[in-house]
Amino acid sequence: MAFQSFFDFRMPTHVVHGAGSIARLANLLNADAQPLIVADAGLVEAGIVSQVTAVLDDAGMKWTLFTDVVGNPVARNVSAGARTYAKGSCSAIVGLGGGSPMDVAKMIGVVATGGGRIDQYLGAGKVAADLPPLVCIPTTYGTGSEVTPFAVLTNPKTQNKDPVISWKIAPSAAILDPNLSVALPIGLGGTTGMDALTHAIESYTNLLAAPFTDGIALTAIEMIGEHLRVACANDHETEATEQMLLASCMAGVAFAQTRLGNVHAMSHPVGAQFGVHHGLANAVLLPHVMDFNLQSRLGKFAQIASALGEQTEGLSDYDAACLSVEAVRQLNDDLGIPSMLKETGVKASGLSKLARTAMQSGNVTINPRKTTLADMQTLFRTAL
Ligand SMILES: [Fe+2]
């Protein structure tokens, strides 16, 4: 198996897992901490925020709640959050929810300590100051943001979703409590779960994949293949939810090291230019990009097919690799996810701009198959 001769592996986040582990939140913060809780209005309504504030109340902690977070968050959400942090004399941050609140929590930490505007920090290595203690609590099983050094901002200037990249924004702790995400609506569970699968597959197959991350990513693929359908179909399946939370976090650990590939390069402008949910865009794009990438990593795509439960014994690597694409198409179908971008609101007239924007992503350069602008245009046309 080809692998990187040189690689770094970092995992600075203390991960706490288990049903009821939200009770440990106060212990993961300093005793005199005054946390800013970053969530969204839906989590208040679902009674999830009150489960978190109850733990802080029991510990006698003064907290402030900030819920001005939208899907595909923008700079305004971050600056409003940083103002609320200062006004509340906060000294710690709790990011609660899906990728958007967790990413906004990270970016509030950047502006609260470093000052200025968040767009000054876009790119790699621009964060100089240490963040306040940051605990992330995922309530969906997709982004893995609770363990990554990335936060993504929708940027009207580039018409893209641009990342802040720094290990300084990796959370100090993450709490994986399946009780907080057991009853996700199928649309949300399915698409966020497919985001996690995309992370694992892109990490496992891209040019920066290494033995440390391969083991974690392939196990995550297997767990998602086994548990995502059940977790979405049955609100009482705590075990499947627990496995999905773990798999999503593991995929996060893997892609925190390796970054991703063409699926994310393409889904970010789709999200920024057409407002499509991140997990949905990835889910639709994933089998199309896998089909394009197959020939660059036949053995690895054959292993993905097997991890997703396909019978590959006796097949050539090529035939087995093709089954990985079929397995992902079937999974999308079972979860009610469309197969083409036009079903998510993407218009043919936007394709050439989408392709040009996608080519700006660093994820294209580490995609396993070399990709030209013409390839990118073809990929978008095929997926439309
Ligand atoms: Fe993602």
Residues whose N, C-alpha, C, O or C-beta is under 5 A from the ligand:
A	BS01	LIG	D195
